[in-house]
Amino acid sequence: MSVAKKLQGRADLRATTQPDPSEAQGQPQKKYKTEL
């Protein structure tokens, strides 16, 4: 779970610096699942 939390935190940081294409689509969770 720590890994998933770390990934979420990193994704959050990336989203703040630059909007992710997945977030724009409205399904960022799918991206995380594919990465995992």
N, C-alpha and C positions, 0 to 999 in steps of 0.2 A: 504494500500500500504506500510505503514511503516513496517508492519509485514513481508511482502514479501521481502522488502529491507533488513530487519534484517536477515532473513533466508538466503538470497543470500550472505550477508556479512559473515555470520557464515560459510556457505558452502565454500566460497572462502578461509577463514582462514583454514578450515579443509583440503581443497585441497592442500594448500601450505605445511601443516605439513605432510600430507600423501595423496597420490593419491587415489581418490575415484574410486570404481569399476564402477560406473555409468559413470564417466568421461572417463574411459578407453574404455567403449563401444561406447562413442560418443553421448550420449543423457542424459546429466545431468539434463536437463529441466524436463524430464519425472519424475525423482526422486523427484524433488521439487513438481511437481504437485501431485504425489502420497502422499507425506508427507502432503501437504496442504489438 
